Amino acid sequence: MEAGCHFGHLKRKWNPAMAPYIFMERNGIHIIDLHKTVAKIDEAAEALKQIAKSGKRILFVATKKQAKQIAAEKATSVNMPYVTERWPGGMLTNFPTIRKAVKKMANIDKLTADGTYSNLSKREILQISRQRAKLEKNLGSIADMTRLPAALFVVDVCKEHIAVKEANRLGIPVFGIVDTNSDPNNVDFVIPANDDANKSIEVILDACCAAIAEGIEERKAEKVDAEPADEGSEAPKSRRRSSKARVEKRNEAPAAAPENAEAANNSEAAEA
């Protein structure tokens, strides 16, 4: 409530699909039910934690002015990709083309480091540097994303409707902060809250990113525990093998004894 998560839009701008999440109307403005907001944040945080624990990536999308900086900081803190500039159409549905653009940016960096571009004219170098700056602005934050994300976290579902449609088409789960003027039907994990206030966005992203960080830590802890277990499982195997070999030797020794005894008896009979 202190962050202003409960403030919705004007009554005339509402989406009827958001009726279950609206508590009341005051002075022509809808008030969001914060009990449902808290419950939905917990549900979304748990799902995000499991995705992070499995080692998959979550793409944060927030191109509106109020959310840009906050989303970039929070996503960077948990080492997740984010889009805070214009959403490039087909970024999910035409992902190979986006990867080509990212590779192009990497090639420019490589050739610049080699000194290949030093032989070009000033005009050509300027054009290449401008192209590099444009690619960095739009795609720099997803440069290390080599495959499609496992989930999408959207700050304003209404503004980022293209991203939501692409995710729905590919079956990628969508987590979204949904205000009273947005349609929650296309969002898998709805977080009903004010998506225009800085503090509201920050509070929700803090809770979600904390869950993601927890999932990442649990994954690391499981890896550390798994390594000693693997080392320990190798030692008993060798012990089993050696004990098995000993048993086989013991079984072979008595079998050889009767043969020797029979040979001795035969020699005694021959002498007699």
Secondary structure, DSSP 4 states (H G I P E B T S, - for coil): -TT-TTEEEEGGG--GGGGGGEEEEETTEEEE-HHHHHHHHHHHHHHHHHHHHTT--EEEE--STTTHHHHHHHHHHTT--EE-SPPPTTTTTTHHHHHHHHHHHHHHHHHHHHTGGGGS-HHHHHHHHHHHHHHHHHHGGGTT--S--SEEEES-TTTTHHHHHHHHHHT--EEEEE-TTS-GGG-SEEEES-SS-HHHHHHHHHHHHHHHHHHHHHHHHHHHHHHHHHHHHHHHHHHHHHHHHHHHHHHHHHHHHHHHHHHHHHHHHHH-
